[in-house]
Amino acid sequence: MENVADYKEIVDVIKTNGGDAFKRCFQCGLCDTVCPWNRVRSFSMRKIVRQATFGMTEIESEEIWLCTTCGRCPQKCPRDVRQIESGVALRRIATEYGVFPTPVKPIRTISASLIGEGNPLNEERKNRGKWAEGLSVNTFAEGMELLYFPGCYLSFDPRLKKVARATAEILNKAGVDYGILGSAENCCGESIRKTGDEELFKRLAKENIKTFIDNGVKKILVSSPHCYHTFKNEYPDFRVNFEIVHITQFLLDLIHAGRLKLRGEYNNKVTYHDPCYLGRHNGIYDQPRQVLAKVPGLQLIEMPDTLQDSLCCGGGGGRIWMETPKGERFSDLRLGQAMDVGAKVLATSCPYCISNLEDSKLTLDVVHDIEVKDITEIIQQVI
């Protein structure tokens, strides 16, 4: 297939976004040995790196869209090749030339929805705060303890609205002085950036930052690890710094401070799935487990491929919007691992993970064998 972008442009973009990282690769192949794709099909990050080094990568190839940015290969790479940054740079070239993953429609539709309504789900912006109806959730005002930022999926997706509502009920029970932005909230922009649309990411980020500053926001509580990562690690590039807290961190703080009492029992075998962007990308492994360990009656058991070696659900890198054929879904493998250790509940703390794992329950027809729960939904049952 003929290249759309020439060697010089590929090299220039990679230098801008990942330095000369690709040139450091000495083709050891560790990236391929840990990549979750190679558990379901053949895929070689090493090949993409080698081709990009010499400007031979075909940006029309579907291969450049497979990476979920899970972080496994950078974690193991002995030469700091920065596969994620450089891979996103290749996607940036592709989208600039109008090349998108097949089918094209989802990404273009999502971009239009993000521009028009501030979310990727083609939902009306005015309805963004409706998930909170009947819960005594206030609009954020300057001086409140924190802003709760549920994110797009918890605001609109029917399954994930339950997580937002569980979170609000917990915050109310603990007496937290918080508010939401409702229709003034925008997508954080993390996933669209990973698909290569840097300009749309910057637009969303600038709109969010202006809203935060105009409303006097200093501390932001998030449910999504993708929002956490973006606000904490990427928004500072715009010369702002907000205090960012993930809900699992905040729950543990509330329990330790005595503000949240766990009075009920949860007599279930539970296993915990580490989301890539909470664990590998941000080092948050202990707090979710410590919260679960505080729940009376809960028996916490571990799966294979956990902590730093956690198996990706398949939703990162913008792939939450792309179709993955049956038989190639990492979440299918993860659900199987959870059942193999005897868990009745697969707990996690990421909307993408919940979406993919719930889909796997349906495709594998194990609807009644195991429940997928966000940690907040478990805590909600025992307060």
Secondary structure as GFF3:
##gff-version 3
##sequence-region A 1 383
A	DSSP	alpha_helix	7	18	.	.	.	ID=ss1
A	DSSP	three_ten_helix	21	24	.	.	.	ID=ss2
A	DSSP	alpha_helix	30	34	.	.	.	ID=ss3
A	DSSP	three_ten_helix	36	39	.	.	.	ID=ss4
A	DSSP	alpha_helix	45	53	.	.	.	ID=ss5
A	DSSP	three_ten_helix	62	65	.	.	.	ID=ss6
A	DSSP	alpha_helix	72	76	.	.	.	ID=ss7
A	DSSP	alpha_helix	83	96	.	.	.	ID=ss8
A	DSSP	alpha_helix	105	117	.	.	.	ID=ss9
A	DSSP	three_ten_helix	125	127	.	.	.	ID=ss10
A	DSSP	three_ten_helix	130	132	.	.	.	ID=ss11
A	DSSP	beta_strand	146	149	.	.	.	ID=ss12
A	DSSP	alpha_helix	152	156	.	.	.	ID=ss13
A	DSSP	alpha_helix	158	173	.	.	.	ID=ss14
A	DSSP	beta_strand	178	179	.	.	.	ID=ss15
A	DSSP	three_ten_helix	182	184	.	.	.	ID=ss16
A	DSSP	alpha_helix	190	194	.	.	.	ID=ss17
A	DSSP	alpha_helix	198	214	.	.	.	ID=ss18
A	DSSP	beta_strand	219	222	.	.	.	ID=ss19
A	DSSP	alpha_helix	225	229	.	.	.	ID=ss20
A	DSSP	pi_helix	230	234	.	.	.	ID=ss21
A	DSSP	three_ten_helix	235	238	.	.	.	ID=ss22
A	DSSP	beta_strand	243	246	.	.	.	ID=ss23
A	DSSP	alpha_helix	247	256	.	.	.	ID=ss24
A	DSSP	beta_strand	269	272	.	.	.	ID=ss25
A	DSSP	alpha_helix	286	293	.	.	.	ID=ss26
A	DSSP	beta_strand	299	301	.	.	.	ID=ss27
A	DSSP	three_ten_helix	307	309	.	.	.	ID=ss28
A	DSSP	three_ten_helix	319	321	.	.	.	ID=ss29
A	DSSP	alpha_helix	330	340	.	.	.	ID=ss30
A	DSSP	beta_strand	345	348	.	.	.	ID=ss31
A	DSSP	alpha_helix	351	363	.	.	.	ID=ss32
A	DSSP	beta_strand	371	374	.	.	.	ID=ss33
A	DSSP	alpha_helix	375	380	.	.	.	ID=ss34
###
